[in-house]
Amino acid sequence: MGNICSVTISCDAIFSRCVQCFITKASYISQLEDNLVRLQSELQKLIHTRNDVLSRVIFGERPLKMKRTDQVQGWLSRVQAAENQVAELQKLKDEETQKLCFGGYCSNNCKSSYNFGKRVHKMLQDVTCLQREGDFKNVAEKIPEAPVDEIPIDPTIVGLPSTFDKVWTCLGDQQAGIIGLYGMRGVGKTTLLTQINNKFLDTPNDFDVVLWVVVSKDQKLEMIQETIGKRIGLLDCSWKTKRLEEKALDIFKVLSQKRFVLLLDDIWERVDLIKVGVPLPSPKISSKIVFTSRFNEVCSHMEAHKQFRVECLAHEEAWKLFRMKVGRETLDNDPDILEIACEIEKEKGKFLVQTSVGLTETLEIEKWEGVKRMSLMENQIDNLFQIPSCPDLLTLFLNKTSLKMINNDFFRFMPSLKVLNLSSNILWAEFPLGISRLVSLQHLDLSGTGIKELPDELKALANLRCLNLGHMYRLHRVPRRLISSFAKLCIFRLSNWELGPVGENILSGGGEYLTEQEKHHSNPITNTATNNQTQKTNCSRLKVLFCPTLEKLPPDYNIVERKIVYLLEELEREDPPT
């Protein structure tokens, strides 16, 4: 005989569940109109909350490198979707409510009203939930720093691929933690460093951050710390009040946890990286430091593991850059440009221009050999102690430097020199007698210098055609008969000199010894141009400017023959007595 299993089910419980299910479903229809009103009301509240959150987001994103949080962005997207869905339901509202009957408790189309009512009920729950979720503590967060900041670069750069490839390969060498790039100004060191920086943008690498710092001549550790601190997120109100050592500790704590590349541009002397707070690269700290400098010795002072000299453009690359910059159309329309370029090309290696490259001393002796034209203007050269041998040198520009002293033998081996420009060297006061040996010299510019007197030995410059002594405020002595000894002199400029002692000096007395010249800011003591036949022999052009007390010219000054180009209004010619 088998066992009998008895299951007792409460009829009341089943009935209760059935009724509850029916009432819930029926409520989708019976409460449809009320739910539609509530939905519209809750949606308006949600929109107000959304607008408040957006205002906070806009305010929070105002500081640079801040963005809205993902949570906020997701919520705003869901709110927008809910608003669209409610709009769709509102379009069907009239059509669906017209189907209701018996005071809204029943429908002529129960299935349609039921489905629509269910959607409205679900939407009402979603909108209410979104309203509760809109209470955010933080709406914006700091944007993570990009590993590399792109630096703009001239797209026409040529001539650096070879050096770039060597340096880039070196960055993968574990033994080369510090890399130095050196070379004269203008050869492309900064451009090369920029290319290295930008290469990290599109090349997979293991570095966490690339730092770019411009150091320059007036380097200050505080400024280097400022740039690094800002880049790694340390720059805030408290940072500015910290001492150098405290900032260094903060920088060290951050960088010691990262693999970094530090690019230092334009170093003039050793930078104490320990004081800055930068961890020095080592086999355990596989970071890199790359710097540029004009001076090779700086590479040694920085203890660079690898050094690369950045050279001037090669011949082919220079021509390529020339054509790119000038343009094909310009070359076709103006053949003179190409002709000039070809003339320069014929003189390959005979021009040496190092203008504004930060030189503090002259070039190595061997670099002078074979050069025909040299410009060292606008550098920081303060003395010329070397004795270069350059028999072919024709032109030498040493103007606008920091020149104070010139060795008397500096010009000893420049027999062919024709043009010498030493102007705008106000600190230079002692005239070197060696210039008197330049027998081929035709143009000598001493304007704006601190020279106090000219020596008698200058009479040896028999081929001199142009002498500029303008704005020599300290000049007080020019020997008599010095100027007239220059038989070939065509242009002589003298202005703003200092009244000198009486004697064999054309700058003393009333100016009666002042001869072949263009008179600028002339000596106010004299009011009549002198009558000296010797003076007028070689004078083919006379310009009289800013001489308010000069009233007359002597009778034998033939104004027409001498081509006097400019006179003051009150100046008159004195006729000889009859």
Order of alpha helices (4+ residues) and beta strands (2+ residues): alpha-alpha-beta-alpha-beta-beta-alpha-beta-alpha-beta-alpha-beta-alpha-alpha-alpha-beta-alpha-beta-alpha-beta-alpha-alpha-alpha-beta-beta-beta-beta-beta-beta-beta-beta-beta-beta-alpha-beta-beta-alpha-beta
